[in-house]
């Protein structure tokens, strides 16, 4: 009985508790339906896809992934977490956005979902949404998860082109210097931002971290979180040795650790594509990897 009134309850709780400033900042977070299925699926299913975009991406860029799922017979919901929520490490805002995604899933009757996350920006939304589903919204079923050029580590040392993760003495390593001097400037540079604007954005980030870091420094970054995630849905990792932002060795180590825990894990290494560029350079190979994964994950039980 409760599952039928849950969307109303979510609307009353997730929005009513937000202060006006938070609501204003969440106004830039949009969720929209992807392309409708262009053909029937190759096998019967009741799955939908939640597409989470990379930092600084546009709806036009995310529409390309949506079109792939449409061609395979799947409906989708799309969203892009504002990159400041991730790099200012404002976990409360990430969780608020995750609530809104759940609300949209209820509205569109998406109760069985596969989550496709691009880079860390998508992965952190996955991280907090799946925790909400596990604790509050158990009538939504996660059938699988796709990580496209993700997840990444939370320290500068682990971004070096050789494995240093064994040097960490903590379960969920994350450093403030990584956020300040590594992650945010490099993403803004990759997105074509001018140096002056990068410095201005980093100064704003430093001010925000003075508040957010003491509150959230123990909250795992997506890579360390996914290494230790306890869940049973299957995983697909899409990555490349040509990725200059997140090293393939780290993604492979996450996949291996989950596989060692008994999880159904599939990895697909592309030969020549950079960060979040696998669909652009290998469209048919990318589509086939998704087709095979979705067919297995979404089989009707």
Long-range contacts (C-beta under 8 A, 24 or more apart in sequence): 3-139, 6-106, 6-137, 6-139, 7-103, 7-106, 7-107, 10-99, 10-102, 10-103, 10-106, 10-137, 11-103, 14-96, 14-99, 14-100, 14-102, 14-103, 18-96, 22-92, 22-93, 22-96, 25-82, 25-93, 26-93, 26-96, 26-97, 26-100, 28-82, 29-79, 29-80, 29-81, 29-82, 29-97, 29-100, 30-59, 30-79, 30-80, 31-77, 31-78, 31-79, 31-100, 31-101, 31-104, 32-59, 32-77, 32-78, 32-79, 33-75, 33-76, 33-77, 33-78, 33-108, 34-63, 34-66, 34-67, 34-69, 34-70, 34-75, 34-76, 34-77, 34-78, 35-63, 35-66, 35-67, 35-69, 35-70, 35-76, 36-70, 36-75, 37-70, 37-72, 37-73, 37-74, 37-75, 38-70, 38-71, 38-73, 39-71, 39-73, 40-73, 41-72, 41-73, 41-74, 42-72, 42-73, 42-291, 42-295, 43-295, 43-298, 43-299, 44-300, 45-73, 45-74, 45-294, 45-298, 45-299, 45-300, 46-111, 46-112, 46-298, 46-300, 47-74, 47-112, 47-113, 47-114, 47-143, 47-294, 47-297, 47-298, 48-74, 48-75, 48-76, 48-77, 48-105, 48-108, 48-110, 48-112, 48-113, 48-114, 49-74, 49-75, 49-76, 49-77, 49-113, 49-114, 49-115, 49-116, 50-76, 50-77, 50-79, 50-101, 50-105, 50-110, 50-113, 50-114, 50-115, 50-116, 50-129, 51-76, 51-77, 51-78, 51-79, 51-116, 51-118, 52-79, 52-80, 52-81, 52-115, 52-116, 52-117, 52-118, 52-121, 52-122, 52-123, 52-125, 52-126, 53-78, 53-79, 53-80, 53-81, 53-118, 53-121, 53-122, 54-80, 54-118, 54-119, 54-121, 54-122, 54-149, 54-276, 55-81, 55-83, 55-86, 55-87, 55-119, 55-120, 55-121, 55-187, 55-191, 56-83, 56-121, 56-187, 56-188, 56-191, 57-118, 57-121, 57-276, 62-118, 64-279, 64-280, 65-116, 65-118, 65-148, 65-279, 68-279, 68-283, 68-286, 68-287, 68-290, 69-116, 69-290, 69-294, 71-287, 72-287, 72-290, 72-291, 72-294, 74-114, 74-294, 75-108, 75-110, 77-101, 77-104, 77-105, 77-108, 77-110, 79-104, 79-125, 80-121, 81-121, 81-122, 81-124, 81-125, 83-121, 83-187, 84-204, 84-205, 84-208, 86-120, 86-121, 86-124, 87-179, 87-183, 87-184, 87-187, 87-205, 88-204, 88-205, 88-208, 88-209, 88-212, 89-179, 89-208, 89-209, 89-212, 89-213, 89-216, 89-217, 89-219, 90-208, 90-212, 90-216, 91-128, 91-212, 91-215, 91-216, 91-219, 94-124, 94-125, 94-128, 95-128, 95-132, 97-125, 98-125, 98-128, 98-129, 98-132, 99-132, 101-125, 101-129, 102-129, 102-132, 102-133, 102-137, 102-140, 105-140, 106-140, 110-140, 111-139, 111-140, 111-141, 112-140, 112-141, 112-143, 112-298, 113-140, 113-141, 113-142, 113-143, 114-142, 114-143, 114-144, 114-145, 114-146, 114-294, 114-297, 114-298, 115-142, 115-144, 115-145, 115-146, 116-145, 116-146, 116-148, 117-145, 117-146, 117-147, 117-148, 117-150, 118-148, 118-149, 118-150, 118-276, 119-148, 119-149, 119-150, 119-152, 119-245, 119-246, 119-275, 119-276, 120-150, 120-151, 120-152, 120-183, 120-221, 120-222, 120-223, 120-246, 122-147, 122-148, 122-150, 123-147, 123-150, 123-151, 123-152, 123-222, 123-223, 123-226, 124-221, 124-222, 126-222, 127-220, 127-222, 127-225, 127-226, 130-229, 130-231, 134-231, 142-231, 142-233, 143-233, 143-297, 143-298, 144-233, 144-234, 144-235, 144-236, 144-293, 144-294, 144-297, 144-298, 145-233, 145-234, 145-235, 145-236, 146-235, 146-236, 146-238, 146-290, 146-293, 147-226, 147-235, 147-236, 147-237, 147-238, 147-251, 148-238, 148-276, 148-278, 149-238, 149-239, 149-240, 149-243, 149-245, 149-246, 149-251, 149-275, 149-276, 149-278, 150-222, 150-246, 150-251, 151-221, 151-222, 151-223, 151-225, 151-226, 151-246, 151-251, 151-254, 152-183, 152-221, 152-222, 152-223, 152-245, 152-246, 152-250, 152-251, 153-221, 153-223, 153-224, 153-250, 154-178, 154-220, 154-221, 154-223, 154-224, 156-181, 156-182, 158-223, 158-247, 158-250, 159-246, 159-247, 159-250, 160-247, 161-247, 161-249, 162-249, 163-249, 163-250, 163-253, 165-250, 165-253, 171-224, 171-228, 172-218, 172-220, 172-221, 172-224, 172-225, 172-228, 173-221, 173-224, 174-217, 174-219, 174-220, 174-221, 174-224, 176-209, 176-213, 176-217, 179-205, 179-209, 180-205, 180-206, 180-209, 186-245, 187-245, 190-245, 190-275, 223-250, 223-254, 226-254, 226-258, 227-253, 227-254, 227-257, 227-258, 228-257, 229-258, 230-261, 231-263, 232-263, 233-297, 234-263, 234-264, 234-265, 234-266, 234-293, 234-296, 234-297, 235-263, 235-264, 235-265, 235-266, 236-265, 236-266, 236-267, 236-268, 236-289, 236-290, 236-293, 237-265, 237-266, 237-267, 237-268, 238-268, 238-270, 238-278, 238-286, 238-289, 239-267, 239-268, 239-269, 239-270, 239-278, 240-269, 240-270, 240-271, 240-272, 240-273, 240-274, 240-278, 241-269, 241-271, 242-270, 242-271, 242-272, 242-273, 242-274, 243-273, 243-274, 243-275, 244-274, 244-275, 245-274, 245-275, 246-275, 266-293
